[in-house]
Amino acid sequence: MSTLAPTIPLAHGARMPVLGLGTWPMTGDEAATAVTAAIESGYRSIDTAENYRNEEAVGRGLREASVPRDELFVTTKLNKEWHGVDGARQACEASLERLGLDRLDILMIHWPNPDQDRYVDAFRGLLQLRTEGLVRAVGTSNFKPAHLRRLLDETGELPEVNQINLNPWATRDTSVAFHREHGVVTEAWSPIKPAAILDEPTIVEIAERHGRSPAQVVLRWVTQQGYVTVPKSASPERQRENLAIFDLELSADELSAISALDRGEEHVTDSDAFGH
């Protein structure tokens, strides 16, 4: 029997698996095959984005799997040219068409792009889409606490999930604290990148102690703290390994030791300066 990831409740009733498959930078047949293989291995959450240019392939992978659509949780994200109430609708409808779906489980604003100053209107558009049932949940990606605070101040609402670059070298404590205070789920992208993280002696030692791989230890460090994550892998064997972590329990000391590897945000892309 396949391992299934536990799920976490989102603020408006959806439940999101705490571990899913990231699909960037896979495209074409590689992406479709990886998605199908992951679902057959027990994955129920698949993460894509307009900017990955693989939504059609991801949709094909979803259809070729043997699991019903209602059991899957599909995330995609919109680019900055769609920041606006009407633009969010256009982006959603275009992604649905490319994916071959009639609704999304969560639609995210991929980057805040504060220089163009339209992310609040984009978020208003997402809220409308949720009201109408085209999306089950609304999210953001790469938003800092200041961006989230502005959403709250101007709309009275916050995203249900904020996806950020988070790993043992970038624990993102300020963002995580804001999320926890306001009931926003933290989602980690690239949790095991850069690959050198997996060579950290602390992580290697903990992995050896438990008879696990360093990647499994890092993914458990992420999920055991209550975060969601979407590691990318095209390898069915690695996909299964990434999912087979929920019988591993790290001690409080082990969690703290991994968190102590934090280097601040030196290798985190500044979302006030970059975005698409």
C-alpha positions in Angstrom: 0.0 0.0 0.0 1.3 3.5 -0.9 2.2 5.9 1.8 -0.1 9.0 2.0 1.1 12.2 3.5 -1.0 13.6 6.4 -3.1 16.7 5.6 -3.3 20.1 7.2 -6.5 22.1 7.4 -6.6 25.5 5.6 -8.6 28.4 6.9 -11.6 28.0 4.6 -12.1 24.3 4.8 -9.8 22.6 2.3 -7.2 20.1 3.5 -3.7 20.2 2.0 -1.2 17.3 2.1 1.9 18.3 4.0 4.2 16.9 1.3 3.6 17.1 -2.4 5.5 17.0 -5.7 7.2 20.1 -7.0 7.5 20.2 -10.8 9.9 23.0 -11.7 11.9 22.8 -14.0 10.5 19.7 -15.5 8.5 20.1 -18.8 6.9 17.9 -21.5 7.0 14.1 -21.1 9.4 14.3 -18.2 6.8 16.4 -16.2 3.8 14.3 -17.2 5.6 11.0 -16.4 6.9 12.3 -13.0 3.4 13.5 -12.0 1.8 10.2 -12.9 4.5 8.2 -11.1 4.2 10.4 -8.0 0.5 10.0 -7.8 0.8 6.2 -8.2 3.3 6.2 -5.4 0.9 8.0 -3.0 1.4 11.7 -3.7 -1.9 13.6 -3.6 -0.5 17.2 -3.9 1.0 18.5 -7.1 2.6 22.0 -7.5 3.0 23.9 -10.7 2.9 27.4 -12.0 2.2 29.4 -15.2 5.9 30.4 -15.2 7.1 26.8 -15.2 5.6 26.3 -18.7 4.5 22.8 -17.8 0.8 23.1 -16.9 -0.3 21.1 -20.0 2.2 18.3 -19.1 1.2 18.3 -15.5 -2.5 18.1 -16.5 -1.7 15.1 -18.7 0.1 13.5 -15.8 -2.9 14.0 -13.6 -5.2 12.4 -16.2 -3.0 9.4 -16.8 -2.9 8.6 -13.1 -5.4 6.2 -11.6 -6.5 8.4 -8.7 -9.7 10.4 -9.0 -9.4 14.2 -9.3 -11.3 14.8 -6.1 -8.5 13.0 -4.1 -5.8 15.4 -5.6 -4.7 18.8 -4.4 -3.4 20.9 -7.3 -1.6 24.2 -6.9 -0.7 26.7 -9.6 0.5 30.3 -9.5 0.0 33.4 -11.7 2.5 35.8 -13.1 2.8 39.6 -12.5 1.1 40.6 -15.8 -2.2 39.2 -14.3 -2.0 41.3 -11.1 -5.5 42.8 -10.9 -9.0 41.6 -10.1 -9.9 40.8 -13.8 -6.3 39.6 -14.5 -6.5 37.0 -11.7 -9.7 35.6 -13.3 -8.0 35.5 -16.8 -5.0 33.7 -15.3 -7.1 31.2 -13.4 -9.2 30.4 -16.5 -6.1 30.0 -18.7 -4.4 27.7 -16.1 -7.6 25.6 -15.8 -7.6 25.2 -19.6 -4.0 24.2 -19.8 -4.4 21.8 -16.9 -7.6 20.4 -18.2 -9.4 21.0 -14.9 -12.6 22.7 -13.8 -11.3 24.1 -10.5 -8.0 24.6 -8.7 -7.4 23.6 -5.1 -5.2 26.6 -4.5 -4.2 29.5 -6.8 -1.3 31.6 -5.7 0.2 35.0 -6.6 3.7 33.8 -7.5 5.6 37.0 -6.5 4.4 40.3 -5.0 6.2 42.5 -7.5 5.7 45.6 -5.2 7.3 47.8 -7.9 4.1 47.6 -10.0 1.9 47.8 -6.9 -0.9 45.6 -8.0 -0.7 42.6 -5.8 -3.5 43.7 -3.5 -5.9 43.8 -6.5 -4.6 40.4 -7.6 -5.5 39.1 -4.1 -9.0 40.6 -4.3 -9.4 38.7 -7.6 -8.4 35.5 -5.8 -10.9 36.1 -3.1 -13.6 36.5 -5.7 -12.6 33.2 -7.4 -12.8 31.4 -4.1 -16.2 32.8 -3.4 -17.3 31.5 -6.8 -15.8 28.1 -6.3 -13.2 28.2 -9.1 -10.5 27.8 -6.5 -10.9 26.1 -3.1 -8.2 28.1 -1.4 -6.1 31.2 -2.0 -2.4 31.6 -1.5 0.7 33.7 -2.1 4.3 32.8 -2.8 7.4 34.7 -1.8 5.4 37.3 0.2 7.2 39.0 3.1 5.3 39.9 6.3 5.1 43.5 5.1 3.3 42.4 2.0 1.0 40.1 4.0 0.2 42.9 6.4 -0.8 45.1 3.6 -3.2 42.5 2.2 -4.8 42.2 5.7 -5.0 46.0 6.1 -6.6 46.5 2.7 -8.8 43.4 2.3 -9.4 42.1 5.8 -8.1 38.7 4.6 -4.9 36.8 4.4 -3.8 34.0 2.2 -4.4 30.5 3.5 -0.9 29.5 2.5 2.3 31.5 1.8 5.0 29.5 0.0 8.5 30.7 0.7 12.1 29.6 0.2 12.7 27.8 3.5 15.4 25.2 4.4 17.9 24.6 7.2 20.1 27.4 5.9 17.2 29.8 5.7 14.7 29.1 8.5 12.8 32.3 7.8 11.9 32.9 11.5 10.3 36.3 11.0 8.0 35.1 8.2 7.1 31.9 10.1 6.2 33.8 13.2 3.9 36.1 11.3 2.3 33.1 9.6 1.7 31.4 12.9 0.3 34.5 14.5 -2.2 34.9 11.7 -3.2 31.3 10.9 -1.3 31.2 7.5 0.2 27.9 6.6 3.9 28.0 5.8 4.9 26.1 2.7 8.6 25.5 1.9 9.9 25.5 -1.6 13.3 24.1 -2.5 13.6 22.6 1.0 16.7 20.5 0.1 18.5 23.0 -2.1 21.3 24.0 -2.3 22.3 20.3 -2.4 25.3 21.1 -0.1 22.8 21.4 2.8 22.6 17.6 2.7 26.3 17.4 3.4 26.0 19.3 6.7 27.6 17.1 9.4 24.7 17.7 11.7 22.2 16.5 9.2 24.4 13.5 8.1 24.8 12.5 11.7 21.1 12.6 12.4 20.4 10.7 9.2 22.9 8.0 10.2 21.4 7.8 13.7 17.9 7.0 12.3 19.0 5.0 9.3 17.6 7.5 6.9 18.9 9.7 4.1 19.9 13.4 4.7 17.0 14.5 2.4 14.5 12.5 4.5 15.8 14.1 7.6 15.4 17.6 6.2 11.9 16.9 4.8 10.9 15.6 8.2 12.4 18.7 9.9 10.1 20.7 7.6 6.9 18.8 8.1 7.4 18.0 11.8 7.3 21.8 12.4 3.9 22.0 10.8 5.0 23.3 7.4 4.0 22.0 4.0 6.6 21.3 1.3 6.9 20.3 -2.3 10.3 18.8 -3.2 10.9 18.2 -6.9 12.0 14.8 -8.2 11.6 13.1 -11.5 12.9 9.8 -10.1 10.1 7.4 -8.9 12.5 5.9 -6.4 13.4 9.3 -5.0 9.8 10.3 -4.9 9.0 7.3 -2.8 11.9 8.0 -0.5 10.8 11.6 0.0 7.3 10.5 0.9 8.4 7.7 3.3 9.2 10.1 6.2 6.1 10.1 8.4 7.2 7.2 10.6 10.4 9.2 11.5 10.2 11.3 14.6 13.0 13.8 15.2 13.6 14.8 18.8 13.3 18.3 20.0 17.1 18.5 20.2 17.5 17.2 16.7 15.0 19.7 15.3 16.8 22.5 17.2 20.2 21.3 15.9 19.0 21.5 12.3 17.4 24.9 12.8 20.7 26.1 14.3 22.2 25.8 10.8 20.3 28.9 9.8 22.5 31.5 7.9 19.8 34.2 7.7 18.5 35.1 4.3 21.8 35.4 2.3 20.7 33.0 -0.4 17.0 33.9 -0.4 15.9 35.9 -3.4 14.6 39.3 -2.3 11.0 39.5 -3.4 11.1 43.3 -3.1 13.6 43.3 -6.0 12.7 40.2 -8.0 9.6 38.7 -9.4 7.8 37.5 -12.5 
